[in-house]
């Protein structure tokens, strides 16, 4: 056991002795150009209580996640739900394709009108 382990205050005293005494404050300051005396922080040895261990089902986020996961697993493993999801996806894709085709038709019509106006102006 070394000196600092036997006497923790010796560490602080050696640190204070090793500190240079240069002027840290301007003249006229209450410390008269020297650093203030160093005071080590108070050591508290109050017993601390251990953190309560969280219960698995006491956490509301866990319960919500478990319920959502169970519902998703049930729905994704159910054949009728899978067929309904596939049908809905096919309908959505056909609506999207129809919309794209409609936009293409409108662009062709607008292009034809511009071409026809250009022919009339010549």
Phi, psi and omega in degrees: 000126182271180185298321183288332177285325178288321185226092182300334179293338180294327178296314182294321180294320179293325178292323179289324180291326183281348184287128177291154182253067178264159182286112177265344183239151181293159178301145182093351178286151182304333180276001176054044175081000179250160178288149178294156179297140182278130176242119179294151181294148179293140179265125178249132179245033179291136180294137179258147178275140178294149180294137179294136180282127181290139176277149186296316183269359177276348181273115184295330179292324178295315181297316180297316179296321179295318180294317179295318179296319179295317179295319179295319179296318179295314183293321182284340179265355180274125183297318182293325177292319178299315179296318178297321180294320179294317178298318180296321179294320179294319178297315180297320179294320180292322177296318179297316179296320178297320178296320178294317179297321178297318178296320179298319180296319179296319178297320178296318179297315180296321179295319179295320178296316178297320179294321179293320177295323178294326179289323181290326182289339182282000000 
